[in-house]
Amino acid sequence: MDTPGKKRVLSGIQPSGELCISNYIGALKNWISLQDEYECVYLIVDLHSLTVDQVPAELRQRCYSYVAQYLACGIDPEKSLIVVQSHVPEHTELTWVLNTITYMGELNRMTQFKDKSKKQKNINLGLYTYPVLMASDILLYQADLVPVGADQKQHLELSRDLAIRFNGKYSPTFTIPEPFIPKQGARIMSLQDPESKMSKSDKNPNNYISLLDAPNVIMKKFKRAVTDSETEIKYDENRKGLHNLINIYSAYTGKTSDQIEDMYVGKMYSDFKVDLADIVIDALKPIQEEYNKIYNDKGYLDQLLKEGAEKARYQARKTLDKVYRKVGFIKRAR
Ligand code: TYM
């Protein structure tokens, strides 16, 4: 890290369920393509995941599984840092400082907080201040670009507002981050309920395709995906189920919606769904094979995380020292 002139990318995923194709299409796919041009830090945001009830042993295994899946999808540890958020305590330290310049009104407006509060019983303070921790993730590394899906746009705007506010109150300290949201695929919807987004924390596994789903499971889930009673394959926003499936098709093949429509003139929904399932099965096969090779090598994964945390902490400490100086704290003798 810290190559002069190289811009920074930072992003993260919450280990709150199985990684899904929506996380891949909305975020991970872009993480991979940005690795050559940018210095990248990719987080497993375990601190964030505590805002939802977790089974401790499952959480730990899931975090390892995420590291293995990041690698299997193509995150190259020679180019990018893979970091577990809790390994870098500066995240929580900076969060405290940012808490003091965040208005409650801003957090009250966060749609994700409002949605989650409706869905879960445990409406905890962490859930409420979650966007401040996310801002801290981003600002700590002076990130220029943050590749995310559309659902994170509002959180990212808060990160920008907090950076601007801090810089204005003290003096320029933080880089103002820009969102990087894909034009297509930024909002992949649930297979059974195309009115809501596909989510890895969904209780019903038929709503999502996990990156580790077996081929027969993927086929079954796509065949059962909700569409409508029409017959023509058309890319129409009002036909939400089909619209979503065409977006997934397009994300995995690079074909435009027009090309996909042309390919399926006179064909049936079932033909389209089977083809789509085959495309996703083929795309996930090499990822699953690679994953199976590395997931059980905990020694390798631990070593990688150790190196990631050490390098990340160097940058994180640098920013935090600067922040502590700007707000008027006494420099800690080392
Ligand atoms: P999370 O874990 O909910 O999602 C991880 C990434 O996947 C994207 N995504 C989607 N993209 C398209 N369609 C969908 N249905 C879909 N669902 C999820 C998300 O936009 C995200 O990019 N708060 C964040 C994690 C986070 C973070 C950060 C992200 C913590 N700190 C710093 C960027 C920078 C979250 O819960 O994402």
Residues whose N, C-alpha, C, O or C-beta is under 5 A from the ligand:
A	BS01	TYM	L10 S11 G12 I13 Q14 S22 N23 G26 A27 V45 M134 D137 I138 P147 V148 G149 A150 D151 Q152 G185 A186 R187 I188 M189 K197 M198
